[in-house]
Amino acid sequence: MARAFKLPDLGEGLTEGEVARWLVTEGQEVHEDDPLVEIQTDKATVEIPSPYEGTVLRILVAEGEVVPVGSELVLIGRPDDALVSGPSDKLLQASEAFVGAVGPASNKLSQGPGAAPRRVQATPVVRLIAEELGVELASVTGTGPGGRITEDDVRATAAGAMQKEGRREKLRGVRRLVAEHTSRAHREVPAVTWVEECDFENVVLDQLVAVAVKVCAVALVDFPELNARLEGDEIVYLDRYDIGVAVQSDQGLVVPVVRDANVKSIDEIGIELARLTAGAREGTLEPSEVRGSTFTVTSAGKLAGLFQTPIVNHPEVAILSIGRIAPRAVVRDGEIVVRRTGSIAVSFDHRVVDGARAAEFGLTVISRLEGGSAS
């Protein structure tokens, strides 16, 4: 009898995951612990092995779909239950009945108030074609057996929508997570940004981010409200200083975390940052390496403008960004001189942090950067 493999509990409070990539195809034989599927979870990708031995009878969730923990992902059964090219029509109908009985609500689409729910019936190949063509399967009438949507149905629907303007690409993977995260932060956090000029003559630019991480971690000890969380009607002041660092990757923005940055040396932070940055860009970071930061530092380097107004990395309450550093004419001791300057911006949650305290924190960071002291 076919067995359904469900999306397991991935720990750390995760409630859903995106099917990033299937590592098997329908009709393929798998052994226990063979790689089965890659699941995208909160900016990290997790490879899940097969818990069963048998034949992949039916893939129930297409790549790019987001499903809650506990949802059926795939049917696995005996090798003689399926054809090499995939499940037979008879088995397919049995699978549909099985999924209809125990499948997740996300596989069903309401036709309107009072109407019976209808499942979208389409193979993973058809779902992929629909995604590439920007066709919503819910809007397609299936002409295949049992109302199943065929490739021709999808292409016909796409042809009727050719007048739509521009190239369409589904929001998925890290980009989807970034969109959800920043939208929530913008919606929930009443943020304010404070900006001031900083002289970077005494900072080795190759170590800029590591130095900034260290300076911020040390300064936060004296500004606990910037190293906090707002949980309901309580402010939680954290006694750890785990600094997130925004890293741009091909998939989107990733924020790996430097743990205990207040007690690490600048060299130690630099080594850790190099490892985390490489992992972020290669997509090999563990979920634990991108969670639990207490404060975030971001710098776009040469791509940075004069200053930014960064979005607070919810559930944190503050973030510091570094603007573009360049030689500029400034006044020092009544004379115009050329100094390597840039800006420091602090965005903060005004529910937790007062403007004066955010300014004092920013000035403390600037003072230590200008003085060449990270302690």
NUROBA-575933 format. One record per residue (C-alpha): residue number from 1; residue in three letters; chain; x, y, z. Coordinates in steps of 0.25 Angstrom, whole numbers. Layout:
! residues N
{drenpa->NUM lumro->ala fiti->A c1->X c2->Y c3->Z}
...
//
This chain:
! residues 375
{drenpa->1 lumro->met fiti->A c1->0 c2->0 c3->0}
{drenpa->2 lumro->ala fiti->A c1->5 c2->14 c3->-3}
{drenpa->3 lumro->arg fiti->A c1->10 c2->22 c3->8}
{drenpa->4 lumro->ala fiti->A c1->10 c2->37 c3->9}
{drenpa->5 lumro->phe fiti->A c1->22 c2->44 c3->13}
{drenpa->6 lumro->lys fiti->A c1->19 c2->57 c3->21}
{drenpa->7 lumro->leu fiti->A c1->27 c2->70 c3->23}
{drenpa->8 lumro->pro fiti->A c1->34 c2->67 c3->36}
{drenpa->9 lumro->asp fiti->A c1->35 c2->76 c3->48}
{drenpa->10 lumro->leu fiti->A c1->48 c2->84 c3->45}
{drenpa->11 lumro->gly fiti->A c1->50 c2->89 c3->59}
{drenpa->12 lumro->glu fiti->A c1->53 c2->103 c3->64}
{drenpa->13 lumro->gly fiti->A c1->38 c2->107 c3->63}
{drenpa->14 lumro->leu fiti->A c1->37 c2->106 c3->48}
{drenpa->15 lumro->thr fiti->A c1->22 c2->104 c3->43}
{drenpa->16 lumro->glu fiti->A c1->24 c2->103 c3->28}
{drenpa->17 lumro->gly fiti->A c1->34 c2->101 c3->17}
{drenpa->18 lumro->glu fiti->A c1->35 c2->103 c3->2}
{drenpa->19 lumro->val fiti->A c1->38 c2->91 c3->-7}
{drenpa->20 lumro->ala fiti->A c1->51 c2->97 c3->-14}
{drenpa->21 lumro->arg fiti->A c1->55 c2->84 c3->-22}
{drenpa->22 lumro->trp fiti->A c1->51 c2->70 c3->-24}
{drenpa->23 lumro->leu fiti->A c1->63 c2->60 c3->-24}
{drenpa->24 lumro->val fiti->A c1->54 c2->49 c3->-29}
{drenpa->25 lumro->thr fiti->A c1->44 c2->47 c3->-41}
{drenpa->26 lumro->glu fiti->A c1->31 c2->39 c3->-42}
{drenpa->27 lumro->gly fiti->A c1->34 c2->24 c3->-44}
{drenpa->28 lumro->gln fiti->A c1->48 c2->25 c3->-38}
{drenpa->29 lumro->glu fiti->A c1->52 c2->15 c3->-28}
{drenpa->30 lumro->val fiti->A c1->58 c2->20 c3->-15}
{drenpa->31 lumro->his fiti->A c1->64 c2->14 c3->-3}
{drenpa->32 lumro->glu fiti->A c1->63 c2->18 c3->11}
{drenpa->33 lumro->asp fiti->A c1->71 c2->31 c3->14}
{drenpa->34 lumro->asp fiti->A c1->73 c2->34 c3->-1}
{drenpa->35 lumro->pro fiti->A c1->72 c2->49 c3->-4}
{drenpa->36 lumro->leu fiti->A c1->57 c2->52 c3->-6}
{drenpa->37 lumro->val fiti->A c1->54 c2->67 c3->-6}
{drenpa->38 lumro->glu fiti->A c1->61 c2->80 c3->-3}
{drenpa->39 lumro->ile fiti->A c1->52 c2->89 c3->6}
{drenpa->40 lumro->gln fiti->A c1->54 c2->104 c3->7}
{drenpa->41 lumro->thr fiti->A c1->52 c2->109 c3->22}
{drenpa->42 lumro->asp fiti->A c1->55 c2->123 c3->26}
{drenpa->43 lumro->lys fiti->A c1->67 c2->126 c3->17}
{drenpa->44 lumro->ala fiti->A c1->73 c2->112 c3->18}
{drenpa->45 lumro->thr fiti->A c1->71 c2->100 c3->10}
{drenpa->46 lumro->val fiti->A c1->70 c2->86 c3->16}
{drenpa->47 lumro->glu fiti->A c1->71 c2->73 c3->9}
{drenpa->48 lumro->ile fiti->A c1->62 c2->63 c3->14}
{drenpa->49 lumro->pro fiti->A c1->64 c2->48 c3->12}
{drenpa->50 lumro->ser fiti->A c1->54 c2->37 c3->9}
{drenpa->51 lumro->pro fiti->A c1->48 c2->30 c3->21}
{drenpa->52 lumro->tyr fiti->A c1->43 c2->18 c3->13}
{drenpa->53 lumro->glu fiti->A c1->48 c2->9 c3->2}
{drenpa->54 lumro->gly fiti->A c1->40 c2->7 c3->-10}
{drenpa->55 lumro->thr fiti->A c1->35 c2->14 c3->-23}
{drenpa->56 lumro->val fiti->A c1->32 c2->29 c3->-24}
{drenpa->57 lumro->leu fiti->A c1->17 c2->27 c3->-28}
{drenpa->58 lumro->arg fiti->A c1->13 c2->42 c3->-28}
{drenpa->59 lumro->ile fiti->A c1->19 c2->55 c3->-25}
{drenpa->60 lumro->leu fiti->A c1->8 c2->63 c3->-18}
{drenpa->61 lumro->val fiti->A c1->14 c2->77 c3->-17}
{drenpa->62 lumro->ala fiti->A c1->21 c2->84 c3->-28}
{drenpa->63 lumro->glu fiti->A c1->34 c2->92 c3->-27}
{drenpa->64 lumro->gly fiti->A c1->32 c2->106 c3->-22}
{drenpa->65 lumro->glu fiti->A c1->19 c2->102 c3->-13}
{drenpa->66 lumro->val fiti->A c1->19 c2->106 c3->1}
{drenpa->67 lumro->val fiti->A c1->12 c2->96 c3->11}
{drenpa->68 lumro->pro fiti->A c1->10 c2->95 c3->26}
{drenpa->69 lumro->val fiti->A c1->18 c2->84 c3->34}
{drenpa->70 lumro->gly fiti->A c1->10 c2->71 c3->33}
{drenpa->71 lumro->ser fiti->A c1->6 c2->73 c3->19}
{drenpa->72 lumro->glu fiti->A c1->7 c2->61 c3->10}
{drenpa->73 lumro->leu fiti->A c1->18 c2->63 c3->0}
{drenpa->74 lumro->val fiti->A c1->20 c2->50 c3->-8}
{drenpa->75 lumro->leu fiti->A c1->14 c2->35 c3->-9}
{drenpa->76 lumro->ile fiti->A c1->24 c2->24 c3->-8}
{drenpa->77 lumro->gly fiti->A c1->19 c2->9 c3->-10}
{drenpa->78 lumro->arg fiti->A c1->24 c2->-4 c3->-15}
{drenpa->79 lumro->pro fiti->A c1->32 c2->-5 c3->-28}
{drenpa->80 lumro->asp fiti->A c1->20 c2->-12 c3->-35}
{drenpa->81 lumro->asp fiti->A c1->10 c2->-2 c3->-32}
{drenpa->82 lumro->ala fiti->A c1->15 c2->8 c3->-43}
{drenpa->83 lumro->leu fiti->A c1->20 c2->9 c3->-57}
{drenpa->84 lumro->val fiti->A c1->33 c2->13 c3->-61}
{drenpa->85 lumro->ser fiti->A c1->27 c2->26 c3->-67}
{drenpa->86 lumro->gly fiti->A c1->19 c2->29 c3->-55}
{drenpa->87 lumro->pro fiti->A c1->7 c2->24 c3->-48}
{drenpa->88 lumro->ser fiti->A c1->-4 c2->18 c3->-57}
{drenpa->89 lumro->asp fiti->A c1->-18 c2->24 c3->-59}
{drenpa->90 lumro->lys fiti->A c1->-24 c2->14 c3->-49}
{drenpa->91 lumro->leu fiti->A c1->-13 c2->17 c3->-39}
{drenpa->92 lumro->leu fiti->A c1->-14 c2->32 c3->-41}
{drenpa->93 lumro->gln fiti->A c1->-29 c2->31 c3->-38}
{drenpa->94 lumro->ala fiti->A c1->-26 c2->23 c3->-26}
{drenpa->95 lumro->ser fiti->A c1->-15 c2->33 c3->-22}
{drenpa->96 lumro->glu fiti->A c1->-25 c2->45 c3->-24}
{drenpa->97 lumro->ala fiti->A c1->-35 c2->38 c3->-15}
{drenpa->98 lumro->phe fiti->A c1->-25 c2->36 c3->-4}
{drenpa->99 lumro->val fiti->A c1->-20 c2->50 c3->-5}
{drenpa->100 lumro->gly fiti->A c1->-35 c2->55 c3->-5}
{drenpa->101 lumro->ala fiti->A c1->-37 c2->47 c3->8}
{drenpa->102 lumro->val fiti->A c1->-24 c2->51 c3->16}
{drenpa->103 lumro->gly fiti->A c1->-18 c2->62 c3->8}
{drenpa->104 lumro->pro fiti->A c1->-15 c2->76 c3->13}
{drenpa->105 lumro->ala fiti->A c1->-25 c2->87 c3->12}
{drenpa->106 lumro->ser fiti->A c1->-15 c2->95 c3->3}
{drenpa->107 lumro->asn fiti->A c1->-18 c2->85 c3->-8}
{drenpa->108 lumro->lys fiti->A c1->-32 c2->90 c3->-9}
{drenpa->109 lumro->leu fiti->A c1->-37 c2->103 c3->-15}
{drenpa->110 lumro->ser fiti->A c1->-51 c2->109 c3->-11}
{drenpa->111 lumro->gln fiti->A c1->-60 c2->112 c3->-23}
{drenpa->112 lumro->gly fiti->A c1->-68 c2->122 c3->-15}
{drenpa->113 lumro->pro fiti->A c1->-77 c2->123 c3->-3}
{drenpa->114 lumro->gly fiti->A c1->-85 c2->110 c3->-1}
{drenpa->115 lumro->ala fiti->A c1->-78 c2->103 c3->-13}
{drenpa->116 lumro->ala fiti->A c1->-71 c2->90 c3->-10}
{drenpa->117 lumro->pro fiti->A c1->-56 c2->91 c3->-10}
{drenpa->118 lumro->arg fiti->A c1->-49 c2->86 c3->-23}
{drenpa->119 lumro->arg fiti->A c1->-35 c2->81 c3->-24}
{drenpa->120 lumro->val fiti->A c1->-25 c2->85 c3->-34}
{drenpa->121 lumro->gln fiti->A c1->-21 c2->72 c3->-41}
{drenpa->122 lumro->ala fiti->A c1->-8 c2->74 c3->-49}
{drenpa->123 lumro->thr fiti->A c1->5 c2->66 c3->-50}
{drenpa->124 lumro->pro fiti->A c1->18 c2->73 c3->-46}
{drenpa->125 lumro->val fiti->A c1->22 c2->75 c3->-60}
{drenpa->126 lumro->val fiti->A c1->9 c2->83 c3->-63}
{drenpa->127 lumro->arg fiti->A c1->10 c2->91 c3->-50}
{drenpa->128 lumro->leu fiti->A c1->24 c2->95 c3->-55}
{drenpa->129 lumro->ile fiti->A c1->20 c2->99 c3->-69}
{drenpa->130 lumro->ala fiti->A c1->9 c2->107 c3->-62}
{drenpa->131 lumro->glu fiti->A c1->19 c2->114 c3->-53}
{drenpa->132 lumro->glu fiti->A c1->28 c2->117 c3->-65}
{drenpa->133 lumro->leu fiti->A c1->16 c2->123 c3->-73}
{drenpa->134 lumro->gly fiti->A c1->11 c2->131 c3->-61}
{drenpa->135 lumro->val fiti->A c1->-3 c2->123 c3->-61}
{drenpa->136 lumro->glu fiti->A c1->-11 c2->121 c3->-48}
{drenpa->137 lumro->leu fiti->A c1->-15 c2->107 c3->-49}
{drenpa->138 lumro->ala fiti->A c1->-28 c2->111 c3->-40}
{drenpa->139 lumro->ser fiti->A c1->-33 c2->118 c3->-53}
{drenpa->140 lumro->val fiti->A c1->-31 c2->107 c3->-62}
{drenpa->141 lumro->thr fiti->A c1->-42 c2->97 c3->-66}
{drenpa->142 lumro->gly fiti->A c1->-36 c2->83 c3->-68}
{drenpa->143 lumro->thr fiti->A c1->-40 c2->74 c3->-80}
{drenpa->144 lumro->gly fiti->A c1->-32 c2->62 c3->-75}
{drenpa->145 lumro->pro fiti->A c1->-38 c2->50 c3->-68}
{drenpa->146 lumro->gly fiti->A c1->-45 c2->53 c3->-56}
{drenpa->147 lumro->gly fiti->A c1->-44 c2->68 c3->-59}
{drenpa->148 lumro->arg fiti->A c1->-28 c2->67 c3->-58}
{drenpa->149 lumro->ile fiti->A c1->-21 c2->79 c3->-64}
{drenpa->150 lumro->thr fiti->A c1->-13 c2->76 c3->-76}
{drenpa->151 lumro->glu fiti->A c1->-1 c2->83 c3->-83}
{drenpa->152 lumro->asp fiti->A c1->-10 c2->88 c3->-94}
{drenpa->153 lumro->asp fiti->A c1->-20 c2->94 c3->-84}
{drenpa->154 lumro->val fiti->A c1->-9 c2->102 c3->-78}
{drenpa->155 lumro->arg fiti->A c1->-3 c2->107 c3->-91}
{drenpa->156 lumro->ala fiti->A c1->-17 c2->110 c3->-96}
{drenpa->157 lumro->thr fiti->A c1->-19 c2->119 c3->-84}
{drenpa->158 lumro->ala fiti->A c1->-6 c2->125 c3->-86}
{drenpa->159 lumro->ala fiti->A c1->-8 c2->128 c3->-100}
{drenpa->160 lumro->gly fiti->A c1->-21 c2->135 c3->-96}
{drenpa->161 lumro->ala fiti->A c1->-13 c2->144 c3->-87}
{drenpa->162 lumro->met fiti->A c1->-2 c2->148 c3->-96}
{drenpa->163 lumro->gln fiti->A c1->-7 c2->162 c3->-96}
{drenpa->164 lumro->lys fiti->A c1->-2 c2->164 c3->-81}
{drenpa->165 lumro->glu fiti->A c1->10 c2->173 c3->-81}
{drenpa->166 lumro->gly fiti->A c1->24 c2->169 c3->-76}
{drenpa->167 lumro->arg fiti->A c1->32 c2->156 c3->-72}
{drenpa->168 lumro->arg fiti->A c1->26 c2->150 c3->-60}
{drenpa->169 lumro->glu fiti->A c1->33 c2->142 c3->-49}
{drenpa->170 lumro->lys fiti->A c1->28 c2->135 c3->-37}
{drenpa->171 lumro->leu fiti->A c1->32 c2->140 c3->-24}
{drenpa->172 lumro->arg fiti->A c1->39 c2->128 c3->-17}
{drenpa->173 lumro->gly fiti->A c1->51 c2->123 c3->-9}
{drenpa->174 lumro->val fiti->A c1->60 c2->133 c3->-2}
{drenpa->175 lumro->arg fiti->A c1->53 c2->145 c3->-9}
{drenpa->176 lumro->arg fiti->A c1->39 c2->141 c3->-4}
{drenpa->177 lumro->leu fiti->A c1->45 c2->140 c3->10}
{drenpa->178 lumro->val fiti->A c1->51 c2->154 c3->9}
{drenpa->179 lumro->ala fiti->A c1->38 c2->159 c3->4}
{drenpa->180 lumro->glu fiti->A c1->30 c2->153 c3->15}
{drenpa->181 lumro->his fiti->A c1->40 c2->157 c3->26}
{drenpa->182 lumro->thr fiti->A c1->42 c2->172 c3->21}
{drenpa->183 lumro->ser fiti->A c1->27 c2->174 c3->19}
{drenpa->184 lumro->arg fiti->A c1->24 c2->169 c3->33}
{drenpa->185 lumro->ala fiti->A c1->35 c2->178 c3->39}
{drenpa->186 lumro->his fiti->A c1->30 c2->190 c3->31}
{drenpa->187 lumro->arg fiti->A c1->16 c2->187 c3->35}
{drenpa->188 lumro->glu fiti->A c1->18 c2->185 c3->50}
{drenpa->189 lumro->val fiti->A c1->30 c2->193 c3->54}
{drenpa->190 lumro->pro fiti->A c1->29 c2->208 c3->55}
{drenpa->191 lumro->ala fiti->A c1->43 c2->211 c3->51}
{drenpa->192 lumro->val fiti->A c1->51 c2->224 c3->51}
{drenpa->193 lumro->thr fiti->A c1->65 c2->226 c3->45}
{drenpa->194 lumro->trp fiti->A c1->76 c2->235 c3->51}
{drenpa->195 lumro->val fiti->A c1->88 c2->238 c3->42}
{drenpa->196 lumro->glu fiti->A c1->102 c2->245 c3->45}
{drenpa->197 lumro->glu fiti->A c1->115 c2->246 c3->38}
{drenpa->198 lumro->cys fiti->A c1->127 c2->238 c3->42}
{drenpa->199 lumro->asp fiti->A c1->142 c2->239 c3->39}
{drenpa->200 lumro->phe fiti->A c1->148 c2->226 c3->35}
{drenpa->201 lumro->glu fiti->A c1->162 c2->230 c3->34}
{drenpa->202 lumro->asn fiti->A c1->166 c2->221 c3->46}
{drenpa->203 lumro->val fiti->A c1->159 c2->209 c3->41}
{drenpa->204 lumro->val fiti->A c1->165 c2->198 c3->32}
{drenpa->205 lumro->leu fiti->A c1->154 c2->197 c3->21}
{drenpa->206 lumro->asp fiti->A c1->157 c2->182 c3->19}
{drenpa->207 lumro->gln fiti->A c1->153 c2->180 c3->33}
{drenpa->208 lumro->leu fiti->A c1->141 c2->190 c3->33}
{drenpa->209 lumro->val fiti->A c1->130 c2->181 c3->35}
{drenpa->210 lumro->ala fiti->A c1->137 c2->172 c3->46}
{drenpa->211 lumro->val fiti->A c1->141 c2->185 c3->53}
{drenpa->212 lumro->ala fiti->A c1->127 c2->190 c3->52}
{drenpa->213 lumro->val fiti->A c1->121 c2->177 c3->58}
{drenpa->214 lumro->lys fiti->A c1->131 c2->178 c3->69}
{drenpa->215 lumro->val fiti->A c1->128 c2->192 c3->72}
{drenpa->216 lumro->cys fiti->A c1->113 c2->191 c3->72}
{drenpa->217 lumro->ala fiti->A c1->114 c2->178 c3->81}
{drenpa->218 lumro->val fiti->A c1->122 c2->185 c3->91}
{drenpa->219 lumro->ala fiti->A c1->114 c2->198 c3->91}
{drenpa->220 lumro->leu fiti->A c1->101 c2->190 c3->92}
{drenpa->221 lumro->val fiti->A c1->105 c2->186 c3->106}
{drenpa->222 lumro->asp fiti->A c1->103 c2->200 c3->111}
{drenpa->223 lumro->phe fiti->A c1->90 c2->202 c3->102}
{drenpa->224 lumro->pro fiti->A c1->82 c2->189 c3->106}
{drenpa->225 lumro->glu fiti->A c1->69 c2->195 c3->100}
{drenpa->226 lumro->leu fiti->A c1->75 c2->194 c3->86}
{drenpa->227 lumro->asn fiti->A c1->78 c2->179 c3->89}
{drenpa->228 lumro->ala fiti->A c1->64 c2->175 c3->92}
{drenpa->229 lumro->arg fiti->A c1->51 c2->169 c3->87}
{drenpa->230 lumro->leu fiti->A c1->37 c2->174 c3->89}
{drenpa->231 lumro->glu fiti->A c1->28 c2->162 c3->93}
{drenpa->232 lumro->gly fiti->A c1->13 c2->166 c3->95}
{drenpa->233 lumro->asp fiti->A c1->14 c2->177 c3->106}
{drenpa->234 lumro->glu fiti->A c1->28 c2->173 c3->111}
{drenpa->235 lumro->ile fiti->A c1->41 c2->177 c3->107}
{drenpa->236 lumro->val fiti->A c1->51 c2->166 c3->107}
{drenpa->237 lumro->tyr fiti->A c1->66 c2->171 c3->109}
{drenpa->238 lumro->leu fiti->A c1->75 c2->161 c3->104}
{drenpa->239 lumro->asp fiti->A c1->88 c2->157 c3->111}
{drenpa->240 lumro->arg fiti->A c1->95 c2->152 c3->98}
{drenpa->241 lumro->tyr fiti->A c1->101 c2->160 c3->87}
{drenpa->242 lumro->asp fiti->A c1->99 c2->152 c3->74}
{drenpa->243 lumro->ile fiti->A c1->101 c2->161 c3->62}
{drenpa->244 lumro->gly fiti->A c1->94 c2->159 c3->49}
{drenpa->245 lumro->val fiti->A c1->101 c2->163 c3->37}
{drenpa->246 lumro->ala fiti->A c1->93 c2->166 c3->24}
{drenpa->247 lumro->val fiti->A c1->100 c2->158 c3->12}
{drenpa->248 lumro->gln fiti->A c1->95 c2->160 c3->-2}
{drenpa->249 lumro->ser fiti->A c1->94 c2->146 c3->-10}
{drenpa->250 lumro->asp fiti->A c1->89 c2->142 c3->-23}
{drenpa->251 lumro->gln fiti->A c1->76 c2->137 c3->-16}
{drenpa->252 lumro->gly fiti->A c1->74 c2->150 c3->-8}
{drenpa->253 lumro->leu fiti->A c1->78 c2->156 c3->5}
{drenpa->254 lumro->val fiti->A c1->83 c2->147 c3->15}
{drenpa->255 lumro->val fiti->A c1->86 c2->150 c3->30}
{drenpa->256 lumro->pro fiti->A c1->96 c2->141 c3->36}
{drenpa->257 lumro->val fiti->A c1->99 c2->143 c3->51}
{drenpa->258 lumro->val fiti->A c1->113 c2->145 c3->58}
{drenpa->259 lumro->arg fiti->A c1->111 c2->139 c3->72}
{drenpa->260 lumro->asp fiti->A c1->116 c2->145 c3->85}
{drenpa->261 lumro->ala fiti->A c1->122 c2->157 c3->77}
{drenpa->262 lumro->asn fiti->A c1->125 c2->165 c3->89}
{drenpa->263 lumro->val fiti->A c1->136 c2->155 c3->94}
{drenpa->264 lumro->lys fiti->A c1->142 c2->152 c3->81}
{drenpa->265 lumro->ser fiti->A c1->154 c2->159 c3->75}
{drenpa->266 lumro->ile fiti->A c1->153 c2->166 c3->62}
{drenpa->267 lumro->asp fiti->A c1->162 c2->156 c3->55}
{drenpa->268 lumro->glu fiti->A c1->152 c2->145 c3->60}
{drenpa->269 lumro->ile fiti->A c1->140 c2->152 c3->56}
{drenpa->270 lumro->gly fiti->A c1->147 c2->154 c3->42}
{drenpa->271 lumro->ile fiti->A c1->149 c2->139 c3->40}
{drenpa->272 lumro->glu fiti->A c1->135 c2->136 c3->45}
{drenpa->273 lumro->leu fiti->A c1->130 c2->146 c3->35}
{drenpa->274 lumro->ala fiti->A c1->138 c2->141 c3->23}
{drenpa->275 lumro->arg fiti->A c1->132 c2->127 c3->26}
{drenpa->276 lumro->leu fiti->A c1->118 c2->132 c3->28}
{drenpa->277 lumro->thr fiti->A c1->118 c2->141 c3->16}
{drenpa->278 lumro->ala fiti->A c1->123 c2->129 c3->7}
{drenpa->279 lumro->gly fiti->A c1->112 c2->120 c3->12}
{drenpa->280 lumro->ala fiti->A c1->102 c2->130 c3->10}
{drenpa->281 lumro->arg fiti->A c1->106 c2->132 c3->-5}
{drenpa->282 lumro->glu fiti->A c1->107 c2->117 c3->-7}
{drenpa->283 lumro->gly fiti->A c1->94 c2->114 c3->0}
{drenpa->284 lumro->thr fiti->A c1->100 c2->104 c3->10}
{drenpa->285 lumro->leu fiti->A c1->97 c2->111 c3->23}
{drenpa->286 lumro->glu fiti->A c1->90 c2->103 c3->34}
{drenpa->287 lumro->pro fiti->A c1->77 c2->109 c3->39}
{drenpa->288 lumro->ser fiti->A c1->83 c2->112 c3->52}
{drenpa->289 lumro->glu fiti->A c1->93 c2->121 c3->46}
{drenpa->290 lumro->val fiti->A c1->83 c2->131 c3->41}
{drenpa->291 lumro->arg fiti->A c1->74 c2->131 c3->53}
{drenpa->292 lumro->gly fiti->A c1->74 c2->138 c3->67}
{drenpa->293 lumro->ser fiti->A c1->82 c2->151 c3->64}
{drenpa->294 lumro->thr fiti->A c1->80 c2->162 c3->74}
{drenpa->295 lumro->phe fiti->A c1->84 c2->174 c3->66}
{drenpa->296 lumro->thr fiti->A c1->88 c2->175 c3->51}
{drenpa->297 lumro->val fiti->A c1->99 c2->182 c3->43}
{drenpa->298 lumro->thr fiti->A c1->99 c2->185 c3->28}
{drenpa->299 lumro->ser fiti->A c1->108 c2->191 c3->19}
{drenpa->300 lumro->ala fiti->A c1->107 c2->191 c3->3}
{drenpa->301 lumro->gly fiti->A c1->121 c2->195 c3->2}
{drenpa->302 lumro->lys fiti->A c1->124 c2->203 c3->-12}
{drenpa->303 lumro->leu fiti->A c1->109 c2->201 c3->-15}
{drenpa->304 lumro->ala fiti->A c1->104 c2->209 c3->-3}
{drenpa->305 lumro->gly fiti->A c1->99 c2->222 c3->-5}
{drenpa->306 lumro->leu fiti->A c1->102 c2->234 c3->4}
{drenpa->307 lumro->phe fiti->A c1->93 c2->228 c3->15}
{drenpa->308 lumro->gln fiti->A c1->81 c2->217 c3->16}
{drenpa->309 lumro->thr fiti->A c1->69 c2->216 c3->24}
{drenpa->310 lumro->pro fiti->A c1->70 c2->201 c3->27}
{drenpa->311 lumro->ile fiti->A c1->58 c2->193 c3->31}
{drenpa->312 lumro->val fiti->A c1->59 c2->187 c3->45}
{drenpa->313 lumro->asn fiti->A c1->61 c2->172 c3->45}
{drenpa->314 lumro->his fiti->A c1->49 c2->168 c3->52}
{drenpa->315 lumro->pro fiti->A c1->48 c2->163 c3->64}
{drenpa->316 lumro->glu fiti->A c1->60 c2->172 c3->67}
{drenpa->317 lumro->val fiti->A c1->58 c2->186 c3->70}
{drenpa->318 lumro->ala fiti->A c1->70 c2->193 c3->64}
{drenpa->319 lumro->ile fiti->A c1->79 c2->192 c3->52}
{drenpa->320 lumro->leu fiti->A c1->92 c2->200 c3->48}
{drenpa->321 lumro->ser fiti->A c1->96 c2->203 c3->33}
{drenpa->322 lumro->ile fiti->A c1->109 c2->209 c3->28}
{drenpa->323 lumro->gly fiti->A c1->108 c2->218 c3->16}
{drenpa->324 lumro->arg fiti->A c1->118 c2->219 c3->4}
{drenpa->325 lumro->ile fiti->A c1->132 c2->223 c3->9}
{drenpa->326 lumro->ala fiti->A c1->140 c2->232 c3->0}
{drenpa->327 lumro->pro fiti->A c1->150 c2->244 c3->1}
{drenpa->328 lumro->arg fiti->A c1->142 c2->257 c3->4}
{drenpa->329 lumro->ala fiti->A c1->146 c2->271 c3->8}
{drenpa->330 lumro->val fiti->A c1->143 c2->274 c3->22}
{drenpa->331 lumro->val fiti->A c1->146 c2->284 c3->32}
{drenpa->332 lumro->arg fiti->A c1->156 c2->280 c3->43}
{drenpa->333 lumro->asp fiti->A c1->162 c2->291 c3->53}
{drenpa->334 lumro->gly fiti->A c1->157 c2->302 c3->44}
{drenpa->335 lumro->glu fiti->A c1->163 c2->297 c3->32}
{drenpa->336 lumro->ile fiti->A c1->158 c2->290 c3->20}
{drenpa->337 lumro->val fiti->A c1->164 c2->276 c3->18}
{drenpa->338 lumro->val fiti->A c1->161 c2->263 c3->11}
{drenpa->339 lumro->arg fiti->A c1->157 c2->252 c3->20}
{drenpa->340 lumro->arg fiti->A c1->151 c2->238 c3->17}
{drenpa->341 lumro->thr fiti->A c1->137 c2->240 c3->22}
{drenpa->342 lumro->gly fiti->A c1->124 c2->233 c3->21}
{drenpa->343 lumro->ser fiti->A c1->111 c2->232 c3->29}
{drenpa->344 lumro->ile fiti->A c1->105 c2->224 c3->40}
{drenpa->345 lumro->ala fiti->A c1->90 c2->221 c3->41}
{drenpa->346 lumro->val fiti->A c1->83 c2->215 c3->52}
{drenpa->347 lumro->ser fiti->A c1->68 c2->211 c3->50}
{drenpa->348 lumro->phe fiti->A c1->61 c2->207 c3->62}
{drenpa->349 lumro->asp fiti->A c1->47 c2->203 c3->67}
{drenpa->350 lumro->his fiti->A c1->41 c2->215 c3->74}
{drenpa->351 lumro->arg fiti->A c1->32 c2->207 c3->83}
{drenpa->352 lumro->val fiti->A c1->45 c2->202 c3->90}
{drenpa->353 lumro->val fiti->A c1->56 c2->212 c3->87}
{drenpa->354 lumro->asp fiti->A c1->55 c2->227 c3->90}
{drenpa->355 lumro->gly fiti->A c1->62 c2->236 c3->79}
{drenpa->356 lumro->ala fiti->A c1->72 c2->241 c3->89}
{drenpa->357 lumro->arg fiti->A c1->77 c2->228 c3->93}
{drenpa->358 lumro->ala fiti->A c1->78 c2->223 c3->78}
{drenpa->359 lumro->ala fiti->A c1->86 c2->236 c3->76}
{drenpa->360 lumro->glu fiti->A c1->95 c2->234 c3->88}
{drenpa->361 lumro->phe fiti->A c1->97 c2->219 c3->83}
{drenpa->362 lumro->gly fiti->A c1->101 c2->224 c3->69}
{drenpa->363 lumro->leu fiti->A c1->110 c2->235 c3->74}
{drenpa->364 lumro->thr fiti->A c1->117 c2->224 c3->83}
{drenpa->365 lumro->val fiti->A c1->119 c2->215 c3->71}
{drenpa->366 lumro->ile fiti->A c1->125 c2->227 c3->63}
{drenpa->367 lumro->ser fiti->A c1->134 c2->231 c3->74}
{drenpa->368 lumro->arg fiti->A c1->140 c2->218 c3->75}
{drenpa->369 lumro->leu fiti->A c1->141 c2->216 c3->60}
{drenpa->370 lumro->glu fiti->A c1->148 c2->230 c3->59}
{drenpa->371 lumro->gly fiti->A c1->157 c2->227 c3->70}
{drenpa->372 lumro->gly fiti->A c1->161 c2->214 c3->65}
{drenpa->373 lumro->ser fiti->A c1->156 c2->207 c3->77}
{drenpa->374 lumro->ala fiti->A c1->147 c2->195 c3->77}
{drenpa->375 lumro->ser fiti->A c1->147 c2->193 c3->92}
//
